[in-house]
């Protein structure tokens, strides 16, 4: 993993050219050290969190349909219970704010890069009667570590956002996390990883906003909490977030997830005290990449709104209820959730 971080940073940003021969030697030594410390062992398969949340709010209104796409961060790699995954946390929070049940379908794949989004979107849109109302995409870390060119990465993400928006779904993108926060990664490798991660996050923001999506910068997963408390907020492999880390990230995404559905108060005024502003989209994207938890949403081309929403405390985590599946005679049956012994969906390491 560390070798891929270094190679991806050098490849993506051309940063090796800025270093002298001695610095390159230090970098290679840091790669060898981090290789022994980051991501050791085989991570367990993430628990399936698909199902219905907020069943206490059942009423005449149809449940909100929520789709989650992306990589291991979206899948919840590293936690043991479904209720600890980002999908469950966001679905529970969305249900509490909307006071409606929420049906979650998570098609994220550990190890996925942006070129897997086409497959994931096709899965979500395979049943026209169950098109999501809103989707969250978390992607980018594996693009950096596997040296995917940023232009290809953003092109794949842009196409995914466009397909989902055309189908009628609102879209929120959690941009590439800051790989420079991984604790066993030292300088100058940390600097390279941070630089390339932020470059990709800014490019993702521009592409997503231009297609009608909103973005939230995951940055250093998220904010100073991760750097100050790496033992608590990173999991045992020092690479994926812990349950507390996923909760912190979900708290930052939830306000935007609710706002895009019209469930969060929207003010016509920008809050200068919170450093909110209307900027050219490229400048807004660059600013957001530097400050985790920042939302960027399109205003009128070529402008974008830069917002810092107040985080909402998440409700107590809950385990999902199976999806009720309608039958031809009008009755319902419980739909088996993915991840059981009949599920054969592929998983990447």
Backbone torsions as a table, in degrees:
resi	resn	phi	psi	omega
1	UNK	NA	-48.4	-178.6
2	UNK	-62.9	-38.6	177.3
3	UNK	-60.2	-41.2	179.8
4	UNK	-68.9	-35.9	176.7
5	UNK	-60.4	-47.2	-179.1
6	UNK	-64.1	-47.0	-179.2
7	UNK	-63.6	-42.0	179.9
8	UNK	-64.5	-40.3	179.4
9	UNK	-63.6	-46.4	-179.7
10	UNK	-64.5	-43.0	-177.0
11	UNK	-69.1	-45.2	-173.5
12	UNK	-72.0	-35.9	-173.6
13	UNK	-112.1	-2.5	-177.2
14	UNK	64.9	23.2	-169.9
15	UNK	-74.5	-24.3	-179.9
16	UNK	-58.8	-32.4	179.9
17	UNK	-62.6	-18.1	179.8
18	UNK	-86.4	-7.1	-175.0
19	UNK	-105.9	145.4	174.0
20	UNK	-79.6	174.8	-177.5
21	UNK	-61.1	-39.4	-179.9
22	UNK	-64.3	-41.7	-179.6
23	UNK	-65.6	-36.7	177.5
24	UNK	-63.0	-39.7	177.2
25	UNK	-61.7	-41.3	176.8
26	UNK	-62.8	-42.3	-179.7
27	UNK	-59.0	-46.6	-178.6
28	UNK	-64.6	-35.6	176.6
29	UNK	-65.4	-39.9	178.1
30	UNK	-64.7	-36.4	178.0
31	UNK	-60.8	-46.4	-178.8
32	UNK	-63.0	-39.0	179.0
33	UNK	-67.0	-46.7	-177.6
34	UNK	-66.4	-31.4	178.4
35	UNK	-55.8	-35.1	-176.9
36	UNK	-80.9	-13.2	-171.8
37	UNK	-112.6	-24.8	-173.0
38	UNK	-99.9	131.5	169.2
39	UNK	64.5	30.4	179.4
40	UNK	-68.3	147.8	178.3
41	UNK	83.3	178.2	-179.4
42	UNK	-103.8	120.9	-179.2
43	UNK	-72.6	141.1	179.0
44	UNK	-68.6	157.6	176.1
45	UNK	-63.9	132.1	-179.4
46	UNK	-60.2	144.4	177.7
47	UNK	-68.1	143.2	178.0
48	UNK	-73.9	128.5	179.4
49	UNK	-112.2	8.4	179.8
50	UNK	-61.9	143.2	177.7
51	UNK	146.5	-165.4	-175.8
52	UNK	-105.8	135.1	177.9
53	UNK	-119.2	154.2	179.4
54	UNK	70.7	37.8	-177.9
55	UNK	-63.6	-20.9	178.3
56	UNK	-67.2	-17.9	-179.1
57	UNK	-94.4	10.7	-178.3
58	UNK	-56.6	134.9	-179.3
59	UNK	-164.8	-157.9	-178.3
60	UNK	-68.9	-26.5	-178.5
61	UNK	-73.1	140.8	177.3
62	UNK	-66.1	147.2	174.8
63	UNK	-61.5	146.9	171.8
64	UNK	-72.1	139.6	178.4
65	UNK	-101.9	121.7	-172.5
66	UNK	-122.0	121.8	178.4
67	UNK	-109.2	140.9	179.0
68	UNK	-124.9	129.3	-177.6
69	UNK	-128.8	159.8	173.6
70	UNK	136.6	-143.4	-173.2
71	UNK	-113.2	-152.3	-175.1
72	UNK	-64.2	-28.8	177.4
73	UNK	-64.5	-44.9	177.8
74	UNK	-67.8	-34.1	-178.6
75	UNK	-74.3	-23.4	-178.5
76	UNK	88.9	32.6	-179.9
77	UNK	-59.3	132.9	174.2
78	UNK	105.8	-9.8	176.2
79	UNK	-107.9	163.4	-173.0
80	UNK	-100.7	-27.9	-175.4
81	UNK	-112.3	145.0	179.1
82	UNK	-57.3	-37.9	-177.7
83	UNK	-66.4	-11.5	179.2
84	UNK	-93.8	-6.5	-177.3
85	UNK	-78.5	155.8	177.5
86	UNK	-57.7	-38.0	-180.0
87	UNK	-59.7	-46.7	179.8
88	UNK	-66.3	-41.9	-179.5
89	UNK	-63.7	-44.4	180.0
90	UNK	-69.4	-40.9	179.5
91	UNK	-64.1	-41.4	177.9
92	UNK	-64.2	-42.9	178.5
93	UNK	-65.1	-41.7	179.0
94	UNK	-64.0	-39.6	177.9
95	UNK	-63.8	-41.1	-178.8
96	UNK	-66.4	-39.9	-179.3
97	UNK	-72.7	-43.7	-176.7
98	UNK	-81.0	-18.7	-173.9
99	UNK	55.8	42.5	175.4
100	UNK	-138.7	150.6	172.6
101	UNK	-62.7	153.4	179.1
102	UNK	-128.9	126.4	175.6
103	UNK	-97.4	117.3	-179.2
104	UNK	-98.7	133.5	168.7
105	UNK	-128.6	116.2	-176.6
106	UNK	-108.0	115.9	179.6
107	UNK	-110.0	12.2	-179.8
108	UNK	-63.8	151.0	-176.2
109	UNK	-130.6	119.5	175.9
110	UNK	-54.8	134.2	-178.6
111	UNK	88.1	-4.5	-175.2
112	UNK	-68.5	144.6	169.9
113	UNK	-108.8	176.4	-174.8
114	UNK	-62.7	-24.8	179.2
115	UNK	-72.6	-6.3	174.9
116	UNK	-88.8	-8.8	-177.2
117	UNK	-64.7	-31.4	178.5
118	UNK	-59.0	-44.4	178.6
119	UNK	-65.3	-42.9	-178.3
120	UNK	-65.0	-42.1	177.7
121	UNK	-62.6	-41.4	179.1
122	UNK	-60.7	-37.8	176.6
123	UNK	-62.5	-45.5	-178.2
124	UNK	-66.3	-33.7	-175.7
125	UNK	-97.1	8.4	-175.7
126	UNK	-66.0	-26.9	178.7
127	UNK	-114.5	103.1	-177.0
128	UNK	-57.6	-24.4	-179.2
129	UNK	-78.6	-8.8	-178.4
130	UNK	-124.5	32.6	177.6
131	UNK	-60.2	131.7	-178.2
132	UNK	-63.2	147.5	170.9
133	UNK	-77.1	-33.5	-177.5
134	UNK	-151.2	146.0	178.8
135	UNK	-131.2	146.5	171.2
136	UNK	-118.3	132.2	177.0
137	UNK	-116.0	128.4	173.5
138	UNK	-124.5	111.7	-172.0
139	UNK	-154.8	156.3	170.8
140	UNK	136.8	-33.7	-175.5
141	UNK	-60.8	-43.6	-179.0
142	UNK	-72.3	-23.4	174.3
143	UNK	-63.5	-40.6	179.0
144	UNK	-69.6	-48.7	-174.5
145	UNK	-69.7	-22.3	179.1
146	UNK	-104.6	12.5	173.0
147	UNK	60.4	34.6	174.0
148	UNK	-71.2	129.0	178.6
149	UNK	-56.5	137.7	-177.2
150	UNK	-58.7	-35.3	179.9
151	UNK	-63.1	-40.7	178.3
152	UNK	-68.7	-42.3	-179.9
153	UNK	-58.6	-48.9	-178.1
154	UNK	-69.1	-35.5	177.8
155	UNK	-61.5	-41.8	178.7
156	UNK	-66.5	-42.5	178.8
157	UNK	-64.7	-44.0	-179.7
158	UNK	-59.9	-42.4	179.1
159	UNK	-63.4	-38.9	179.3
160	UNK	-65.5	-45.3	178.6
161	UNK	-61.8	-42.5	-179.2
162	UNK	-62.1	-44.3	179.6
163	UNK	-62.3	-43.0	-179.2
164	UNK	-67.4	-41.3	179.0
165	UNK	-66.2	-39.7	178.2
166	UNK	-63.1	-33.8	179.0
167	UNK	-75.9	-10.6	177.5
168	UNK	105.6	5.9	-179.4
169	UNK	-91.5	141.2	168.2
170	UNK	-76.7	151.8	-174.9
171	UNK	-134.4	132.0	172.1
172	UNK	-122.1	128.7	179.7
173	UNK	-109.5	123.1	168.4
174	UNK	-87.4	112.0	-170.1
175	UNK	-74.4	172.6	-174.2
176	UNK	-51.4	127.4	177.6
177	UNK	-69.7	162.1	-179.4
178	UNK	-83.8	104.7	-179.2
179	UNK	-70.8	-10.0	176.8
180	UNK	-73.4	-6.8	179.8
181	UNK	-90.5	-5.9	180.0
182	UNK	-63.9	122.1	-164.8
183	UNK	-58.0	-44.8	-176.6
184	UNK	-77.1	1.3	179.7
185	UNK	-90.4	123.5	-175.6
186	UNK	-110.2	173.0	177.5
187	UNK	-70.8	147.8	0.2
188	UNK	-85.6	-2.1	-179.5
189	UNK	-59.9	-38.5	179.5
190	UNK	-60.7	-42.7	-179.3
191	UNK	-63.9	-43.5	179.9
192	UNK	-63.1	-45.6	-179.0
193	UNK	-62.5	-42.3	179.8
194	UNK	-64.4	-42.4	-176.9
195	UNK	-62.1	-48.3	-176.7
196	UNK	-71.4	-36.7	177.6
197	UNK	-60.1	-44.1	-179.1
198	UNK	-68.8	-36.8	177.3
199	UNK	-61.1	-44.3	179.8
200	UNK	-67.3	-40.9	179.7
201	UNK	-59.7	-42.1	179.2
202	UNK	-65.0	-42.6	179.1
203	UNK	-65.6	-38.5	177.0
204	UNK	-61.3	-40.6	-179.3
205	UNK	-61.6	-46.6	-179.9
206	UNK	-59.8	-47.6	-178.5
207	UNK	-63.3	-43.5	-177.8
208	UNK	-68.7	-43.8	-178.3
209	UNK	-64.8	-38.4	179.4
210	UNK	-64.7	-20.9	178.5
211	UNK	-97.7	7.8	177.0
212	UNK	92.6	10.7	176.3
213	UNK	-93.5	174.7	172.2
214	UNK	-119.0	155.2	178.3
215	UNK	-125.8	151.9	170.6
216	UNK	-127.6	125.5	-178.3
217	UNK	-77.1	118.0	175.7
218	UNK	-77.5	-26.9	172.3
219	UNK	47.2	-125.5	-178.4
220	UNK	-89.6	36.8	170.3
221	UNK	46.7	64.4	-9.8
222	UNK	-129.3	121.7	177.5
223	UNK	78.4	-172.2	-174.0
224	UNK	-65.8	-14.4	-178.6
225	UNK	-58.5	-40.1	-176.0
226	UNK	-69.8	-38.5	180.0
227	UNK	-72.7	-33.6	-178.6
228	UNK	-77.8	-29.5	-175.3
229	UNK	-129.4	56.1	-175.6
230	UNK	-62.3	-32.4	-178.0
231	UNK	-67.2	-33.9	-178.6
232	UNK	-84.9	-34.6	-169.9
233	UNK	-99.2	-12.1	170.6
234	UNK	-104.3	149.7	-179.3
235	UNK	-77.7	-175.4	-176.5
236	UNK	-60.9	-26.3	-178.7
237	UNK	-85.6	2.5	-179.9
238	UNK	60.7	17.6	-178.2
239	UNK	-127.1	-51.7	178.5
240	UNK	-87.1	150.9	178.2
241	UNK	-64.7	155.8	171.2
242	UNK	-84.2	-178.3	176.4
243	UNK	-58.7	-40.3	178.3
244	UNK	-66.5	-36.9	178.2
245	UNK	-65.1	-43.6	177.7
246	UNK	-63.5	-36.7	178.5
247	UNK	-64.5	-40.3	178.5
248	UNK	-63.6	-44.5	178.3
249	UNK	-63.8	-42.3	-177.7
250	UNK	-65.6	-35.5	177.8
251	UNK	-62.4	-31.4	179.7
252	UNK	-77.5	-32.1	-177.9
253	UNK	-82.6	-32.4	-172.8
254	UNK	-55.5	-45.2	-179.5
255	UNK	-58.1	-40.4	178.6
256	UNK	-70.0	-38.7	176.8
257	UNK	-58.5	-42.3	179.0
258	UNK	-72.6	-39.7	-177.7
259	UNK	-63.7	-37.6	-177.1
260	UNK	-66.9	-20.3	176.8
261	UNK	-98.1	6.4	179.8
262	UNK	76.2	21.6	-176.6
263	UNK	-103.1	0.0	-176.6
264	UNK	-120.6	138.6	-179.3
265	UNK	-56.9	130.2	178.3
266	UNK	-115.9	124.1	178.9
267	UNK	-100.1	143.1	176.0
268	UNK	-73.8	-15.5	-178.0
269	UNK	-98.9	140.1	173.7
270	UNK	-85.0	137.6	-177.5
271	UNK	-90.9	101.9	-179.3
272	UNK	-63.0	-31.6	179.5
273	UNK	-65.2	-24.7	178.7
274	UNK	-100.1	13.2	177.6
275	UNK	59.4	36.6	175.2
276	UNK	-84.7	146.8	-174.3
277	UNK	-160.5	162.6	169.9
278	UNK	-108.0	120.3	-172.6
279	UNK	-133.8	160.9	168.0
280	UNK	-54.9	142.1	-170.9
281	UNK	-57.5	-36.5	-179.6
282	UNK	-66.0	-39.4	179.1
283	UNK	-70.5	-40.2	177.4
284	UNK	-61.1	-40.9	179.7
285	UNK	-63.7	-41.9	179.5
286	UNK	-65.3	-42.0	178.7
287	UNK	-63.8	-43.9	-177.6
288	UNK	-63.5	-37.5	-178.6
289	UNK	-63.6	-22.9	-178.6
290	UNK	-88.3	-16.3	-176.1
291	UNK	-131.8	108.2	-176.2
292	UNK	-63.3	147.7	179.5
293	UNK	85.4	6.4	-179.1
294	UNK	-86.8	135.0	176.9
295	UNK	-98.5	139.7	171.4
296	UNK	-124.6	128.4	177.8
297	UNK	-135.2	145.6	-178.7
298	UNK	-67.9	142.9	175.1
299	UNK	-111.4	-86.9	171.3
300	UNK	-139.0	131.8	-174.3
301	UNK	-53.9	137.5	1.7
302	UNK	-97.4	32.7	-174.3
303	UNK	-100.0	156.2	176.9
304	UNK	-143.9	152.0	177.5
305	UNK	-92.1	131.2	175.7
306	UNK	-105.1	116.7	-174.2
307	UNK	-127.7	148.6	174.8
308	UNK	-122.8	92.2	-176.3
309	UNK	-78.8	148.3	175.5
310	UNK	-70.5	132.4	-180.0
311	UNK	-72.3	144.0	178.4
312	UNK	-105.4	133.7	177.0
313	UNK	-65.0	135.0	-177.1
314	UNK	-76.8	147.5	173.2
315	UNK	-68.1	166.4	178.3
316	UNK	-55.8	135.7	-177.8
317	UNK	-64.7	141.9	179.5
318	UNK	-129.8	157.2	174.9
319	UNK	-87.6	149.7	-176.0
320	UNK	-73.1	149.8	168.6
321	UNK	-94.1	143.5	178.9
322	UNK	-58.3	148.2	176.4
323	UNK	-65.3	126.7	167.2
324	UNK	-68.7	129.3	-176.9
325	UNK	-112.1	120.1	-176.2
326	UNK	-68.3	139.4	175.9
327	UNK	-102.4	167.3	-177.8
328	UNK	-62.5	-30.4	-177.6
329	UNK	-86.7	7.0	178.2
330	UNK	92.8	-10.9	177.2
331	UNK	-80.1	178.7	178.9
332	UNK	-129.1	154.0	171.5
333	UNK	-131.0	160.1	-179.6
334	UNK	-83.1	129.0	-178.5
335	UNK	-85.7	131.9	179.1
336	UNK	-66.3	132.5	-179.7
337	UNK	-80.3	147.4	173.7
338	UNK	-59.4	154.1	179.6
339	UNK	99.6	-6.0	176.2
340	UNK	-85.1	-176.3	-174.4
341	UNK	-69.2	-9.5	178.5
342	UNK	-97.2	-3.6	-176.5
343	UNK	-87.5	128.2	-179.0
344	UNK	-124.0	26.9	-179.5
345	UNK	-65.8	145.7	-175.9
346	UNK	-72.2	151.3	175.6
347	UNK	-132.9	135.9	175.4
348	UNK	-95.6	151.8	176.9
349	UNK	-72.6	NA	NA
